[in-house]
Amino acid sequence: MSIDAAALTGTGNYYEDFTAGDVYEHARGKTMEALENVLITNLVMNTAQLHFNEELAERMAAQKHRIVFGGVTAALVIGLAMQDTGEQAVEEVSLDKVRFRISVIHGDTLHAFTEVLWKDDSPELLRGHKDVGLVHFRHLGVNQRGETVFEGERKVLVKKRAFSTDGLEGSVDDAASAMRAGRAARARAMRPVRRVAVKAVKSAKLVKTVKTAATARMAKAARTAKAVKAKPVRLVKPKGAAPRKKRR
């Protein structure tokens, strides 16, 4: 059973449908939940406690509440824009000029807007792809109070309507060559590991030698101290010292 991929996506989000200057208000909004913020913050090992420590946030944060990790805010805003700007994407080229204008807290509802800055299908920009074009978007995230919380620019290679996957399938020989190249690359990658292991053994021997020398020095110092301690102590009366009084 075959599925027509084009039937799974929209019909108005191909390269030809974007025009520089257009602004999209995307259909959905999304309320930020504590689960999304705290789970992803912990999964990526972000140790900034204001993202997950409510007691600390109540004492230190201006909002008196945990602040949403910026990576979660960015992902949510771009995700809200993806149906219109990413369904026909062939390659995500870049994401830059990211700014977090106002902190997001649990319970805020975000909406996404997108401006088309420019588009170009010059061959030097297409990174080897055919029947695609580069579109430069500017995304905005806005909360329920109309405040901009996020902005960023994104470049995407988007399909043209003439795009087809015909001819992209590799032959069996190509697949076999790719597998051989992969095995050779893995074998080359293992060589430095063996050299590092040899260096580690040499380092271990050096450490052992240093420890042995240090132990010998310590033993010598201990013998010297013992010999000094064994000598009889002779008290010397300081010159000019007052005579001791005889006890009665």
HUWO-V974417 format. One record per residue. N is the residue number from 1. RES is the residue in three letters. SS is DSSP state (helix for helix, strand for strand, loop for the rest). OMEGA is omega as a letter, one per 40 degrees, with the letter a starting at -180 (999 if undefined). Layout:
((N;RES;SS;OMEGA) (N;RES;SS;OMEGA))
This chain:
((1;MET;loop;a) (2;SER;loop;i) (3;ILE;loop;i) (4;ASP;loop;a) (5;ALA;helix;a) (6;ALA;helix;a) (7;ALA;helix;a) (8;LEU;helix;a) (9;THR;loop;i) (10;GLY;loop;a) (11;THR;loop;a) (12;GLY;loop;a) (13;ASN;loop;i) (14;TYR;loop;a) (15;TYR;helix;a) (16;GLU;helix;a) (17;ASP;helix;a) (18;PHE;loop;i) (19;THR;loop;i) (20;ALA;loop;a) (21;GLY;loop;i) (22;ASP;loop;i) (23;VAL;strand;a) (24;TYR;strand;i) (25;GLU;strand;a) (26;HIS;strand;a) (27;ALA;strand;a) (28;ARG;strand;i) (29;GLY;strand;a) (30;LYS;strand;i) (31;THR;strand;a) (32;MET;loop;a) (33;GLU;loop;i) (34;ALA;helix;a) (35;LEU;helix;a) (36;GLU;helix;a) (37;ASN;helix;a) (38;VAL;helix;a) (39;LEU;helix;a) (40;ILE;helix;i) (41;THR;helix;a) (42;ASN;helix;a) (43;LEU;helix;a) (44;VAL;loop;i) (45;MET;loop;i) (46;ASN;loop;a) (47;THR;loop;i) (48;ALA;loop;a) (49;GLN;helix;a) (50;LEU;helix;i) (51;HIS;helix;a) (52;PHE;loop;a) (53;ASN;loop;a) (54;GLU;helix;a) (55;GLU;helix;i) (56;LEU;helix;a) (57;ALA;helix;i) (58;GLU;helix;a) (59;ARG;helix;a) (60;MET;helix;a) (61;ALA;loop;i) (62;ALA;loop;a) (63;GLN;loop;a) (64;LYS;loop;a) (65;HIS;loop;i) (66;ARG;loop;a) (67;ILE;strand;a) (68;VAL;loop;i) (69;PHE;loop;a) (70;GLY;helix;i) (71;GLY;helix;i) (72;VAL;helix;i) (73;THR;helix;a) (74;ALA;helix;a) (75;ALA;helix;a) (76;LEU;helix;a) (77;VAL;helix;a) (78;ILE;helix;i) (79;GLY;helix;i) (80;LEU;helix;a) (81;ALA;helix;a) (82;MET;helix;a) (83;GLN;helix;a) (84;ASP;helix;a) (85;THR;helix;a) (86;GLY;loop;a) (87;GLU;loop;a) (88;GLN;loop;a) (89;ALA;strand;i) (90;VAL;strand;a) (91;GLU;strand;i) (92;GLU;strand;a) (93;VAL;strand;a) (94;SER;strand;i) (95;LEU;strand;a) (96;ASP;strand;a) (97;LYS;strand;a) (98;VAL;strand;i) (99;ARG;strand;i) (100;PHE;strand;a) (101;ARG;loop;a) (102;ILE;loop;a) (103;SER;loop;i) (104;VAL;loop;i) (105;ILE;strand;a) (106;HIS;loop;a) (107;GLY;loop;i) (108;ASP;loop;i) (109;THR;strand;a) (110;LEU;strand;i) (111;HIS;strand;a) (112;ALA;strand;i) (113;PHE;strand;i) (114;THR;strand;i) (115;GLU;strand;i) (116;VAL;strand;a) (117;LEU;strand;i) (118;TRP;strand;i) (119;LYS;strand;a) (120;ASP;strand;i) (121;ASP;loop;i) (122;SER;loop;a) (123;PRO;helix;a) (124;GLU;helix;i) (125;LEU;helix;a) (126;LEU;loop;i) (127;ARG;loop;i) (128;GLY;loop;a) (129;HIS;loop;i) (130;LYS;loop;i) (131;ASP;loop;i) (132;VAL;strand;i) (133;GLY;strand;a) (134;LEU;strand;i) (135;VAL;strand;a) (136;HIS;strand;a) (137;PHE;strand;i) (138;ARG;strand;a) (139;HIS;strand;i) (140;LEU;strand;i) (141;GLY;strand;a) (142;VAL;strand;i) (143;ASN;loop;a) (144;GLN;loop;i) (145;ARG;loop;i) (146;GLY;loop;a) (147;GLU;loop;i) (148;THR;strand;a) (149;VAL;strand;a) (150;PHE;strand;i) (151;GLU;strand;a) (152;GLY;strand;a) (153;GLU;strand;a) (154;ARG;strand;i) (155;LYS;strand;a) (156;VAL;strand;i) (157;LEU;strand;a) (158;VAL;strand;i) (159;LYS;strand;i) (160;LYS;loop;a) (161;ARG;loop;i) (162;ALA;loop;a) (163;PHE;loop;i) (164;SER;loop;i) (165;THR;loop;i) (166;ASP;loop;i) (167;GLY;loop;i) (168;LEU;loop;a) (169;GLU;loop;i) (170;GLY;loop;i) (171;SER;loop;i) (172;VAL;helix;i) (173;ASP;helix;i) (174;ASP;helix;a) (175;ALA;helix;i) (176;ALA;helix;i) (177;SER;helix;i) (178;ALA;helix;i) (179;MET;helix;i) (180;ARG;helix;i) (181;ALA;helix;i) (182;GLY;helix;i) (183;ARG;helix;i) (184;ALA;helix;i) (185;ALA;helix;i) (186;ARG;helix;i) (187;ALA;helix;i) (188;ARG;helix;a) (189;ALA;helix;a) (190;MET;helix;a) (191;ARG;helix;i) (192;PRO;helix;a) (193;VAL;helix;i) (194;ARG;helix;i) (195;ARG;helix;i) (196;VAL;helix;i) (197;ALA;helix;i) (198;VAL;helix;i) (199;LYS;helix;i) (200;ALA;helix;i) (201;VAL;helix;i) (202;LYS;helix;i) (203;SER;helix;i) (204;ALA;helix;i) (205;LYS;helix;i) (206;LEU;helix;i) (207;VAL;helix;i) (208;LYS;helix;i) (209;THR;helix;i) (210;VAL;helix;i) (211;LYS;helix;i) (212;THR;helix;i) (213;ALA;helix;i) (214;ALA;helix;i) (215;THR;helix;i) (216;ALA;helix;i) (217;ARG;helix;i) (218;MET;helix;i) (219;ALA;helix;i) (220;LYS;helix;i) (221;ALA;helix;i) (222;ALA;helix;i) (223;ARG;helix;i) (224;THR;helix;i) (225;ALA;helix;i) (226;LYS;helix;i) (227;ALA;helix;i) (228;VAL;helix;a) (229;LYS;helix;a) (230;ALA;helix;a) (231;LYS;loop;i) (232;PRO;loop;a) (233;VAL;loop;i) (234;ARG;loop;a) (235;LEU;loop;i) (236;VAL;loop;i) (237;LYS;loop;a) (238;PRO;loop;i) (239;LYS;loop;i) (240;GLY;loop;a) (241;ALA;loop;i) (242;ALA;loop;i) (243;PRO;loop;i) (244;ARG;loop;i) (245;LYS;loop;i) (246;LYS;loop;i) (247;ARG;loop;i) (248;ARG;loop;999))
